[in-house]
Amino acid sequence: MYCIDNKEFPCSTSLTMNYIGGKWKAVILIHLIEKKRYNELRKELSMVTERTISIQLKELEADGLIKRTVYTTKPPLKVEYELTNFGKSLIPLLNEISRWGKETAKSNTNILKK
């Protein structure tokens, strides 16, 4: 059993999913393997609403997986996101999830790549 902020997790898998679970967190994390400006991330995830990206980024930052840096240069305001060391520890897992998805897409004729 694991516990974070009085929230209990029955196993290490549920603990991991607490950090990367949901539809977009792992996707955002894999896109942040390289540091990105907010607008770059928005372009890469054009199918995700701005509100959803914003919420997920805040949660990932609160969990210590990403770091947000604001540069107050005149104009424009520049915001960058990057993985923390804690977030970087997920890179092998994220790469394996991506590899599995690619292999599944290749072997399943019902999945179309656009």
Backbone as XML, in Angstrom:
<?xml version="1.0"?>
<chain id="A" units="angstrom">
  <residue number="1" name="MET">
    <atom name="N" x="0.856" y="-1.170" z="0.000"/>
    <atom name="CA" x="0.000" y="0.000" z="0.000"/>
    <atom name="C" x="0.907" y="1.240" z="0.000"/>
  </residue>
  <residue number="2" name="TYR">
    <atom name="N" x="0.496" y="2.234" z="-0.760"/>
    <atom name="CA" x="1.209" y="3.505" z="-0.842"/>
    <atom name="C" x="0.234" y="4.624" z="-0.481"/>
  </residue>
  <residue number="3" name="CYS">
    <atom name="N" x="0.784" y="5.728" z="0.007"/>
    <atom name="CA" x="-0.078" y="6.835" z="0.425"/>
    <atom name="C" x="0.588" y="8.166" z="0.069"/>
  </residue>
  <residue number="4" name="ILE">
    <atom name="N" x="-0.163" y="9.045" z="-0.594"/>
    <atom name="CA" x="0.293" y="10.403" z="-0.897"/>
    <atom name="C" x="-0.819" y="11.345" z="-0.469"/>
  </residue>
  <residue number="5" name="ASP">
    <atom name="N" x="-0.490" y="12.296" z="0.385"/>
    <atom name="CA" x="-1.476" y="13.288" z="0.840"/>
    <atom name="C" x="-2.789" y="12.628" z="1.270"/>
  </residue>
  <residue number="6" name="ASN">
    <atom name="N" x="-2.677" y="11.598" z="2.068"/>
    <atom name="CA" x="-3.827" y="10.850" z="2.594"/>
    <atom name="C" x="-4.634" y="10.113" z="1.522"/>
  </residue>
  <residue number="7" name="LYS">
    <atom name="N" x="-4.112" y="10.011" z="0.314"/>
    <atom name="CA" x="-4.759" y="9.229" z="-0.737"/>
    <atom name="C" x="-4.010" y="7.902" z="-0.840"/>
  </residue>
  <residue number="8" name="GLU">
    <atom name="N" x="-4.739" y="6.807" z="-0.712"/>
    <atom name="CA" x="-4.116" y="5.485" z="-0.705"/>
    <atom name="C" x="-4.140" y="4.833" z="-2.081"/>
  </residue>
  <residue number="9" name="PHE">
    <atom name="N" x="-3.075" y="4.103" z="-2.365"/>
    <atom name="CA" x="-2.933" y="3.374" z="-3.612"/>
    <atom name="C" x="-2.613" y="1.924" z="-3.271"/>
  </residue>
  <residue number="10" name="PRO">
    <atom name="N" x="-3.372" y="0.986" z="-3.816"/>
    <atom name="CA" x="-3.180" y="-0.412" z="-3.444"/>
    <atom name="C" x="-1.901" y="-1.048" z="-3.988"/>
  </residue>
  <residue number="11" name="CYS">
    <atom name="N" x="-1.322" y="-0.451" z="-5.048"/>
    <atom name="CA" x="-0.112" y="-1.027" z="-5.633"/>
    <atom name="C" x="0.689" y="0.058" z="-6.353"/>
  </residue>
  <residue number="12" name="SER">
    <atom name="N" x="1.898" y="-0.311" z="-6.769"/>
    <atom name="CA" x="2.766" y="0.659" z="-7.439"/>
    <atom name="C" x="2.207" y="1.092" z="-8.792"/>
  </residue>
  <residue number="13" name="THR">
    <atom name="N" x="1.441" y="0.227" z="-9.456"/>
    <atom name="CA" x="0.841" y="0.595" z="-10.741"/>
    <atom name="C" x="-0.165" y="1.719" z="-10.552"/>
  </residue>
  <residue number="14" name="SER">
    <atom name="N" x="-0.998" y="1.623" z="-9.528"/>
    <atom name="CA" x="-1.978" y="2.688" z="-9.282"/>
    <atom name="C" x="-1.279" y="3.983" z="-8.878"/>
  </residue>
  <residue number="15" name="LEU">
    <atom name="N" x="-0.158" y="3.870" z="-8.185"/>
    <atom name="CA" x="0.628" y="5.062" z="-7.838"/>
    <atom name="C" x="1.163" y="5.729" z="-9.104"/>
  </residue>
  <residue number="16" name="THR">
    <atom name="N" x="1.716" y="4.942" z="-10.016"/>
    <atom name="CA" x="2.227" y="5.468" z="-11.286"/>
    <atom name="C" x="1.115" y="6.129" z="-12.084"/>
  </residue>
  <residue number="17" name="MET">
    <atom name="N" x="-0.033" y="5.471" z="-12.171"/>
    <atom name="CA" x="-1.151" y="6.009" z="-12.940"/>
    <atom name="C" x="-1.690" y="7.300" z="-12.326"/>
  </residue>
  <residue number="18" name="ASN">
    <atom name="N" x="-1.499" y="7.474" z="-11.027"/>
    <atom name="CA" x="-1.884" y="8.739" z="-10.393"/>
    <atom name="C" x="-1.120" y="9.900" z="-11.029"/>
  </residue>
  <residue number="19" name="TYR">
    <atom name="N" x="0.121" y="9.655" z="-11.403"/>
    <atom name="CA" x="0.950" y="10.698" z="-12.003"/>
    <atom name="C" x="0.704" y="10.863" z="-13.505"/>
  </residue>
  <residue number="20" name="ILE">
    <atom name="N" x="0.545" y="9.765" z="-14.228"/>
    <atom name="CA" x="0.491" y="9.863" z="-15.691"/>
    <atom name="C" x="-0.842" y="9.442" z="-16.287"/>
  </residue>
  <residue number="21" name="GLY">
    <atom name="N" x="-1.805" y="9.090" z="-15.456"/>
    <atom name="CA" x="-3.092" y="8.610" z="-15.933"/>
    <atom name="C" x="-3.915" y="9.707" z="-16.580"/>
  </residue>
  <residue number="22" name="GLY">
    <atom name="N" x="-4.958" y="9.292" z="-17.233"/>
    <atom name="CA" x="-5.811" y="10.241" z="-17.942"/>
    <atom name="C" x="-5.466" y="10.244" z="-19.415"/>
  </residue>
  <residue number="23" name="LYS">
    <atom name="N" x="-6.249" y="10.954" z="-20.162"/>
    <atom name="CA" x="-6.109" y="10.921" z="-21.612"/>
    <atom name="C" x="-4.891" y="11.693" z="-22.123"/>
  </residue>
  <residue number="24" name="TRP">
    <atom name="N" x="-4.473" y="12.763" z="-21.442"/>
    <atom name="CA" x="-3.468" y="13.649" z="-22.032"/>
    <atom name="C" x="-2.160" y="13.783" z="-21.275"/>
  </residue>
  <residue number="25" name="LYS">
    <atom name="N" x="-2.080" y="13.361" z="-20.019"/>
    <atom name="CA" x="-0.849" y="13.584" z="-19.255"/>
    <atom name="C" x="0.375" y="12.922" z="-19.883"/>
  </residue>
  <residue number="26" name="ALA">
    <atom name="N" x="0.273" y="11.644" z="-20.212"/>
    <atom name="CA" x="1.424" y="10.960" z="-20.810"/>
    <atom name="C" x="1.779" y="11.568" z="-22.168"/>
  </residue>
  <residue number="27" name="VAL">
    <atom name="N" x="0.762" y="11.984" z="-22.909"/>
    <atom name="CA" x="0.987" y="12.610" z="-24.222"/>
    <atom name="C" x="1.758" y="13.920" z="-24.040"/>
  </residue>
  <residue number="28" name="ILE">
    <atom name="N" x="1.339" y="14.726" z="-23.089"/>
    <atom name="CA" x="2.027" y="15.989" z="-22.818"/>
    <atom name="C" x="3.453" y="15.715" z="-22.371"/>
  </residue>
  <residue number="29" name="LEU">
    <atom name="N" x="3.637" y="14.743" z="-21.489"/>
    <atom name="CA" x="4.977" y="14.429" z="-20.992"/>
    <atom name="C" x="5.909" y="14.000" z="-22.117"/>
  </residue>
  <residue number="30" name="ILE">
    <atom name="N" x="5.428" y="13.172" z="-23.020"/>
    <atom name="CA" x="6.308" y="12.724" z="-24.103"/>
    <atom name="C" x="6.663" y="13.885" z="-25.034"/>
  </residue>
  <residue number="31" name="HIS">
    <atom name="N" x="5.755" y="14.831" z="-25.193"/>
    <atom name="CA" x="6.056" y="16.013" z="-26.004"/>
    <atom name="C" x="7.031" y="16.944" z="-25.297"/>
  </residue>
  <residue number="32" name="LEU">
    <atom name="N" x="7.131" y="16.819" z="-23.981"/>
    <atom name="CA" x="8.043" y="17.679" z="-23.219"/>
    <atom name="C" x="9.389" y="17.016" z="-22.924"/>
  </residue>
  <residue number="33" name="ILE">
    <atom name="N" x="9.666" y="15.896" z="-23.601"/>
    <atom name="CA" x="11.005" y="15.314" z="-23.444"/>
    <atom name="C" x="12.038" y="16.358" z="-23.854"/>
  </residue>
  <residue number="34" name="GLU">
    <atom name="N" x="11.669" y="17.171" z="-24.831"/>
    <atom name="CA" x="12.485" y="18.345" z="-25.173"/>
    <atom name="C" x="11.730" y="19.580" z="-24.700"/>
  </residue>
  <residue number="35" name="LYS">
    <atom name="N" x="12.437" y="20.522" z="-24.116"/>
    <atom name="CA" x="11.831" y="21.760" z="-23.617"/>
    <atom name="C" x="11.025" y="22.425" z="-24.726"/>
  </residue>
  <residue number="36" name="LYS">
    <atom name="N" x="9.836" y="22.917" z="-24.367"/>
    <atom name="CA" x="8.965" y="23.552" z="-25.351"/>
    <atom name="C" x="8.344" y="24.818" z="-24.793"/>
  </residue>
  <residue number="37" name="ARG">
    <atom name="N" x="8.122" y="25.769" z="-25.693"/>
    <atom name="CA" x="7.308" y="26.921" z="-25.352"/>
    <atom name="C" x="5.853" y="26.483" z="-25.378"/>
  </residue>
  <residue number="38" name="TYR">
    <atom name="N" x="5.025" y="27.211" z="-24.643"/>
    <atom name="CA" x="3.610" y="26.865" z="-24.555"/>
    <atom name="C" x="2.981" y="26.793" z="-25.948"/>
  </residue>
  <residue number="39" name="ASN">
    <atom name="N" x="3.260" y="27.773" z="-26.797"/>
    <atom name="CA" x="2.657" y="27.798" z="-28.139"/>
    <atom name="C" x="3.093" y="26.613" z="-29.001"/>
  </residue>
  <residue number="40" name="GLU">
    <atom name="N" x="4.329" y="26.164" z="-28.842"/>
    <atom name="CA" x="4.797" y="24.985" z="-29.572"/>
    <atom name="C" x="3.994" y="23.749" z="-29.144"/>
  </residue>
  <residue number="41" name="LEU">
    <atom name="N" x="3.804" y="23.632" z="-27.847"/>
    <atom name="CA" x="3.047" y="22.513" z="-27.315"/>
    <atom name="C" x="1.604" y="22.546" z="-27.818"/>
  </residue>
  <residue number="42" name="ARG">
    <atom name="N" x="0.997" y="23.727" z="-27.830"/>
    <atom name="CA" x="-0.385" y="23.886" z="-28.325"/>
    <atom name="C" x="-0.501" y="23.453" z="-29.785"/>
  </residue>
  <residue number="43" name="LYS">
    <atom name="N" x="0.487" y="23.819" z="-30.607"/>
    <atom name="CA" x="0.460" y="23.431" z="-32.022"/>
    <atom name="C" x="0.566" y="21.911" z="-32.179"/>
  </residue>
  <residue number="44" name="GLU">
    <atom name="N" x="1.428" y="21.298" z="-31.395"/>
    <atom name="CA" x="1.616" y="19.852" z="-31.480"/>
    <atom name="C" x="0.393" y="19.087" z="-30.982"/>
  </residue>
  <residue number="45" name="LEU">
    <atom name="N" x="-0.366" y="19.698" z="-30.095"/>
    <atom name="CA" x="-1.554" y="19.058" z="-29.520"/>
    <atom name="C" x="-2.809" y="19.814" z="-29.928"/>
  </residue>
  <residue number="46" name="SER">
    <atom name="N" x="-2.916" y="20.112" z="-31.199"/>
    <atom name="CA" x="-4.010" y="20.953" z="-31.694"/>
    <atom name="C" x="-5.391" y="20.350" z="-31.458"/>
  </residue>
  <residue number="47" name="MET">
    <atom name="N" x="-5.460" y="19.029" z="-31.271"/>
    <atom name="CA" x="-6.758" y="18.396" z="-31.048"/>
    <atom name="C" x="-7.217" y="18.497" z="-29.589"/>
  </residue>
  <residue number="48" name="VAL">
    <atom name="N" x="-6.362" y="19.031" z="-28.730"/>
    <atom name="CA" x="-6.680" y="19.170" z="-27.306"/>
    <atom name="C" x="-7.046" y="20.623" z="-27.041"/>
  </residue>
  <residue number="49" name="THR">
    <atom name="N" x="-8.090" y="20.848" z="-26.256"/>
    <atom name="CA" x="-8.491" y="22.227" z="-25.972"/>
    <atom name="C" x="-7.442" y="22.923" z="-25.121"/>
  </residue>
  <residue number="50" name="GLU">
    <atom name="N" x="-7.386" y="24.231" z="-25.253"/>
    <atom name="CA" x="-6.435" y="25.029" z="-24.479"/>
    <atom name="C" x="-6.687" y="24.859" z="-22.983"/>
  </residue>
  <residue number="51" name="ARG">
    <atom name="N" x="-7.944" y="24.802" z="-22.605"/>
    <atom name="CA" x="-8.311" y="24.628" z="-21.194"/>
    <atom name="C" x="-7.773" y="23.303" z="-20.647"/>
  </residue>
  <residue number="52" name="THR">
    <atom name="N" x="-7.938" y="22.235" z="-21.432"/>
    <atom name="CA" x="-7.465" y="20.916" z="-21.007"/>
    <atom name="C" x="-5.954" y="20.905" z="-20.858"/>
  </residue>
  <residue number="53" name="ILE">
    <atom name="N" x="-5.260" y="21.468" z="-21.832"/>
    <atom name="CA" x="-3.792" y="21.524" z="-21.743"/>
    <atom name="C" x="-3.386" y="22.301" z="-20.497"/>
  </residue>
  <residue number="54" name="SER">
    <atom name="N" x="-4.019" y="23.434" z="-20.260"/>
    <atom name="CA" x="-3.700" y="24.260" z="-19.108"/>
    <atom name="C" x="-3.900" y="23.501" z="-17.798"/>
  </residue>
  <residue number="55" name="ILE">
    <atom name="N" x="-5.011" y="22.812" z="-17.674"/>
    <atom name="CA" x="-5.295" y="22.037" z="-16.453"/>
    <atom name="C" x="-4.264" y="20.932" z="-16.265"/>
  </residue>
  <residue number="56" name="GLN">
    <atom name="N" x="-3.974" y="20.200" z="-17.333"/>
    <atom name="CA" x="-3.013" y="19.097" z="-17.244"/>
    <atom name="C" x="-1.616" y="19.601" z="-16.904"/>
  </residue>
  <residue number="57" name="LEU">
    <atom name="N" x="-1.202" y="20.725" z="-17.495"/>
    <atom name="CA" x="0.111" y="21.300" z="-17.182"/>
    <atom name="C" x="0.189" y="21.692" z="-15.715"/>
  </residue>
  <residue number="58" name="LYS">
    <atom name="N" x="-0.864" y="22.291" z="-15.185"/>
    <atom name="CA" x="-0.882" y="22.676" z="-13.764"/>
    <atom name="C" x="-0.775" y="21.456" z="-12.869"/>
  </residue>
  <residue number="59" name="GLU">
    <atom name="N" x="-1.485" y="20.384" z="-13.210"/>
    <atom name="CA" x="-1.417" y="19.165" z="-12.411"/>
    <atom name="C" x="-0.030" y="18.527" z="-12.484"/>
  </residue>
  <residue number="60" name="LEU">
    <atom name="N" x="0.545" y="18.488" z="-13.677"/>
    <atom name="CA" x="1.881" y="17.913" z="-13.840"/>
    <atom name="C" x="2.930" y="18.728" z="-13.083"/>
  </residue>
  <residue number="61" name="GLU">
    <atom name="N" x="2.749" y="20.039" z="-13.079"/>
    <atom name="CA" x="3.671" y="20.903" z="-12.333"/>
    <atom name="C" x="3.495" y="20.692" z="-10.831"/>
  </residue>
  <residue number="62" name="ALA">
    <atom name="N" x="2.257" y="20.615" z="-10.366"/>
    <atom name="CA" x="1.980" y="20.386" z="-8.942"/>
    <atom name="C" x="2.545" y="19.044" z="-8.476"/>
  </residue>
  <residue number="63" name="ASP">
    <atom name="N" x="2.545" y="18.056" z="-9.378"/>
    <atom name="CA" x="3.087" y="16.735" z="-9.041"/>
    <atom name="C" x="4.609" y="16.681" z="-9.150"/>
  </residue>
  <residue number="64" name="GLY">
    <atom name="N" x="5.232" y="17.772" z="-9.602"/>
    <atom name="CA" x="6.684" y="17.829" z="-9.682"/>
    <atom name="C" x="7.278" y="17.178" z="-10.909"/>
  </residue>
  <residue number="65" name="LEU">
    <atom name="N" x="6.450" y="16.892" z="-11.921"/>
    <atom name="CA" x="6.957" y="16.244" z="-13.131"/>
    <atom name="C" x="7.471" y="17.227" z="-14.176"/>
  </residue>
  <residue number="66" name="ILE">
    <atom name="N" x="6.929" y="18.431" z="-14.169"/>
    <atom name="CA" x="7.386" y="19.449" z="-15.115"/>
    <atom name="C" x="7.687" y="20.751" z="-14.380"/>
  </residue>
  <residue number="67" name="LYS">
    <atom name="N" x="8.471" y="21.571" z="-15.044"/>
    <atom name="CA" x="8.828" y="22.889" z="-14.517"/>
    <atom name="C" x="8.360" y="23.929" z="-15.519"/>
  </residue>
  <residue number="68" name="ARG">
    <atom name="N" x="7.754" y="24.979" z="-15.018"/>
    <atom name="CA" x="7.268" y="26.086" z="-15.845"/>
    <atom name="C" x="8.180" y="27.282" z="-15.592"/>
  </residue>
  <residue number="69" name="THR">
    <atom name="N" x="8.702" y="27.863" z="-16.661"/>
    <atom name="CA" x="9.561" y="29.042" z="-16.545"/>
    <atom name="C" x="8.937" y="30.171" z="-17.348"/>
  </residue>
  <residue number="70" name="VAL">
    <atom name="N" x="8.744" y="31.314" z="-16.699"/>
    <atom name="CA" x="8.174" y="32.489" z="-17.355"/>
    <atom name="C" x="9.286" y="33.498" z="-17.557"/>
  </residue>
  <residue number="71" name="TYR">
    <atom name="N" x="9.453" y="33.943" z="-18.792"/>
    <atom name="CA" x="10.423" y="34.980" z="-19.127"/>
    <atom name="C" x="9.630" y="36.249" z="-19.411"/>
  </residue>
  <residue number="72" name="THR">
    <atom name="N" x="9.914" y="37.286" z="-18.696"/>
    <atom name="CA" x="9.154" y="38.528" z="-18.847"/>
    <atom name="C" x="9.859" y="39.507" z="-19.778"/>
  </residue>
  <residue number="73" name="THR">
    <atom name="N" x="10.264" y="38.996" z="-20.919"/>
    <atom name="CA" x="10.881" y="39.864" z="-21.919"/>
    <atom name="C" x="9.804" y="40.737" z="-22.551"/>
  </residue>
  <residue number="74" name="LYS">
    <atom name="N" x="10.207" y="41.889" z="-23.030"/>
    <atom name="CA" x="9.226" y="42.786" z="-23.672"/>
    <atom name="C" x="9.218" y="42.526" z="-25.142"/>
  </residue>
  <residue number="75" name="PRO">
    <atom name="N" x="8.104" y="42.741" z="-25.754"/>
    <atom name="CA" x="7.133" y="41.680" z="-25.895"/>
    <atom name="C" x="7.736" y="40.519" z="-26.644"/>
  </residue>
  <residue number="76" name="PRO">
    <atom name="N" x="7.196" y="39.400" z="-26.654"/>
    <atom name="CA" x="6.050" y="38.921" z="-25.895"/>
    <atom name="C" x="6.502" y="38.193" z="-24.636"/>
  </residue>
  <residue number="77" name="LEU">
    <atom name="N" x="5.564" y="37.893" z="-23.784"/>
    <atom name="CA" x="5.806" y="37.061" z="-22.615"/>
    <atom name="C" x="6.126" y="35.657" z="-23.122"/>
  </residue>
  <residue number="78" name="LYS">
    <atom name="N" x="7.134" y="35.037" z="-22.569"/>
    <atom name="CA" x="7.547" y="33.710" z="-23.035"/>
    <atom name="C" x="7.431" y="32.728" z="-21.867"/>
  </residue>
  <residue number="79" name="VAL">
    <atom name="N" x="6.730" y="31.611" z="-22.097"/>
    <atom name="CA" x="6.568" y="30.577" z="-21.089"/>
    <atom name="C" x="7.092" y="29.271" z="-21.671"/>
  </residue>
  <residue number="80" name="GLU">
    <atom name="N" x="7.991" y="28.619" z="-20.939"/>
    <atom name="CA" x="8.545" y="27.343" z="-21.372"/>
    <atom name="C" x="8.234" y="26.268" z="-20.341"/>
  </residue>
  <residue number="81" name="TYR">
    <atom name="N" x="8.080" y="25.057" z="-20.846"/>
    <atom name="CA" x="7.853" y="23.898" z="-19.986"/>
    <atom name="C" x="8.926" y="22.872" z="-20.284"/>
  </residue>
  <residue number="82" name="GLU">
    <atom name="N" x="9.373" y="22.198" z="-19.225"/>
    <atom name="CA" x="10.345" y="21.132" z="-19.390"/>
    <atom name="C" x="10.174" y="20.120" z="-18.270"/>
  </residue>
  <residue number="83" name="LEU">
    <atom name="N" x="10.668" y="18.919" z="-18.516"/>
    <atom name="CA" x="10.600" y="17.889" z="-17.498"/>
    <atom name="C" x="11.580" y="18.194" z="-16.378"/>
  </residue>
  <residue number="84" name="THR">
    <atom name="N" x="11.174" y="17.917" z="-15.154"/>
    <atom name="CA" x="12.088" y="17.978" z="-14.019"/>
    <atom name="C" x="12.886" y="16.666" z="-14.018"/>
  </residue>
  <residue number="85" name="ASN">
    <atom name="N" x="13.829" y="16.530" z="-13.110"/>
    <atom name="CA" x="14.550" y="15.258" z="-13.007"/>
    <atom name="C" x="13.579" y="14.122" z="-12.690"/>
  </residue>
  <residue number="86" name="PHE">
    <atom name="N" x="12.604" y="14.405" z="-11.839"/>
    <atom name="CA" x="11.569" y="13.427" z="-11.513"/>
    <atom name="C" x="10.797" y="13.051" z="-12.780"/>
  </residue>
  <residue number="87" name="GLY">
    <atom name="N" x="10.435" y="14.038" z="-13.579"/>
    <atom name="CA" x="9.739" y="13.788" z="-14.839"/>
    <atom name="C" x="10.602" y="13.021" z="-15.828"/>
  </residue>
  <residue number="88" name="LYS">
    <atom name="N" x="11.897" y="13.341" z="-15.876"/>
    <atom name="CA" x="12.818" y="12.647" z="-16.784"/>
    <atom name="C" x="12.930" y="11.168" z="-16.445"/>
  </residue>
  <residue number="89" name="SER">
    <atom name="N" x="12.682" y="10.809" z="-15.190"/>
    <atom name="CA" x="12.742" y="9.396" z="-14.810"/>
    <atom name="C" x="11.653" y="8.588" z="-15.509"/>
  </residue>
  <residue number="90" name="LEU">
    <atom name="N" x="10.642" y="9.265" z="-16.062"/>
    <atom name="CA" x="9.566" y="8.595" z="-16.792"/>
    <atom name="C" x="9.890" y="8.360" z="-18.270"/>
  </residue>
  <residue number="91" name="ILE">
    <atom name="N" x="10.965" y="8.933" z="-18.788"/>
    <atom name="CA" x="11.264" y="8.841" z="-20.218"/>
    <atom name="C" x="11.315" y="7.392" z="-20.713"/>
  </residue>
  <residue number="92" name="PRO">
    <atom name="N" x="12.003" y="6.463" z="-20.033"/>
    <atom name="CA" x="11.987" y="5.075" z="-20.538"/>
    <atom name="C" x="10.570" y="4.490" z="-20.609"/>
  </residue>
  <residue number="93" name="LEU">
    <atom name="N" x="9.748" y="4.782" z="-19.620"/>
    <atom name="CA" x="8.367" y="4.302" z="-19.615"/>
    <atom name="C" x="7.562" y="4.936" z="-20.756"/>
  </residue>
  <residue number="94" name="LEU">
    <atom name="N" x="7.703" y="6.236" z="-20.942"/>
    <atom name="CA" x="6.988" y="6.940" z="-22.016"/>
    <atom name="C" x="7.407" y="6.424" z="-23.385"/>
  </residue>
  <residue number="95" name="ASN">
    <atom name="N" x="8.709" y="6.191" z="-23.565"/>
    <atom name="CA" x="9.194" y="5.650" z="-24.841"/>
    <atom name="C" x="8.641" y="4.250" z="-25.088"/>
  </residue>
  <residue number="96" name="GLU">
    <atom name="N" x="8.542" y="3.458" z="-24.036"/>
    <atom name="CA" x="8.012" y="2.100" z="-24.184"/>
    <atom name="C" x="6.510" y="2.131" z="-24.509"/>
  </residue>
  <residue number="97" name="ILE">
    <atom name="N" x="5.776" y="3.035" z="-23.884"/>
    <atom name="CA" x="4.350" y="3.196" z="-24.205"/>
    <atom name="C" x="4.193" y="3.590" z="-25.674"/>
  </residue>
  <residue number="98" name="SER">
    <atom name="N" x="5.040" y="4.510" z="-26.142"/>
    <atom name="CA" x="5.003" y="4.949" z="-27.535"/>
    <atom name="C" x="5.345" y="3.799" z="-28.483"/>
  </residue>
  <residue number="99" name="ARG">
    <atom name="N" x="6.376" y="3.036" z="-28.141"/>
    <atom name="CA" x="6.773" y="1.895" z="-28.969"/>
    <atom name="C" x="5.642" y="0.879" z="-29.063"/>
  </residue>
  <residue number="100" name="TRP">
    <atom name="N" x="4.998" y="0.593" z="-27.933"/>
    <atom name="CA" x="3.895" y="-0.363" z="-27.912"/>
    <atom name="C" x="2.753" y="0.118" z="-28.811"/>
  </residue>
  <residue number="101" name="GLY">
    <atom name="N" x="2.441" y="1.404" z="-28.746"/>
    <atom name="CA" x="1.388" y="1.965" z="-29.592"/>
    <atom name="C" x="1.707" y="1.836" z="-31.068"/>
  </residue>
  <residue number="102" name="LYS">
    <atom name="N" x="2.965" y="2.096" z="-31.441"/>
    <atom name="CA" x="3.372" y="1.970" z="-32.846"/>
    <atom name="C" x="3.256" y="0.532" z="-33.326"/>
  </residue>
  <residue number="103" name="GLU">
    <atom name="N" x="3.707" y="-0.402" z="-32.499"/>
    <atom name="CA" x="3.626" y="-1.824" z="-32.865"/>
    <atom name="C" x="2.170" y="-2.271" z="-32.975"/>
  </residue>
  <residue number="104" name="THR">
    <atom name="N" x="1.338" y="-1.809" z="-32.079"/>
    <atom name="CA" x="-0.079" y="-2.154" z="-32.117"/>
    <atom name="C" x="-0.723" y="-1.598" z="-33.384"/>
  </residue>
  <residue number="105" name="ALA">
    <atom name="N" x="-0.393" y="-0.358" z="-33.724"/>
    <atom name="CA" x="-0.945" y="0.260" z="-34.936"/>
    <atom name="C" x="-0.518" y="-0.506" z="-36.186"/>
  </residue>
  <residue number="106" name="LYS">
    <atom name="N" x="0.726" y="-0.980" z="-36.227"/>
    <atom name="CA" x="1.213" y="-1.742" z="-37.385"/>
    <atom name="C" x="0.480" y="-3.068" z="-37.538"/>
  </residue>
  <residue number="107" name="SER">
    <atom name="N" x="0.201" y="-3.713" z="-36.421"/>
    <atom name="CA" x="-0.371" y="-5.070" z="-36.473"/>
    <atom name="C" x="-1.900" y="-5.084" z="-36.518"/>
  </residue>
  <residue number="108" name="ASN">
    <atom name="N" x="-2.543" y="-3.932" z="-36.330"/>
    <atom name="CA" x="-3.999" y="-3.879" z="-36.304"/>
    <atom name="C" x="-4.495" y="-3.098" z="-37.523"/>
  </residue>
  <residue number="109" name="THR">
    <atom name="N" x="-5.138" y="-3.795" z="-38.429"/>
    <atom name="CA" x="-5.597" y="-3.153" z="-39.662"/>
    <atom name="C" x="-6.741" y="-2.187" z="-39.443"/>
  </residue>
  <residue number="110" name="ASN">
    <atom name="N" x="-7.361" y="-2.206" z="-38.273"/>
    <atom name="CA" x="-8.450" y="-1.260" z="-37.972"/>
    <atom name="C" x="-7.938" y="0.113" z="-37.550"/>
  </residue>
  <residue number="111" name="ILE">
    <atom name="N" x="-6.633" y="0.220" z="-37.305"/>
    <atom name="CA" x="-6.043" y="1.486" z="-36.878"/>
    <atom name="C" x="-5.418" y="2.162" z="-38.091"/>
  </residue>
  <residue number="112" name="LEU">
    <atom name="N" x="-5.859" y="3.370" z="-38.383"/>
    <atom name="CA" x="-5.327" y="4.119" z="-39.518"/>
    <atom name="C" x="-4.423" y="5.231" z="-39.014"/>
  </residue>
  <residue number="113" name="LYS">
    <atom name="N" x="-3.282" y="5.419" z="-39.678"/>
    <atom name="CA" x="-2.388" y="6.524" z="-39.351"/>
    <atom name="C" x="-2.664" y="7.653" z="-40.323"/>
  </residue>
  <residue number="114" name="LYS">
    <atom name="N" x="-2.883" y="8.860" z="-39.777"/>
    <atom name="CA" x="-3.140" y="10.029" z="-40.636"/>
    <atom name="C" x="-1.900" y="10.869" z="-40.763"/>
  </residue>
</chain>
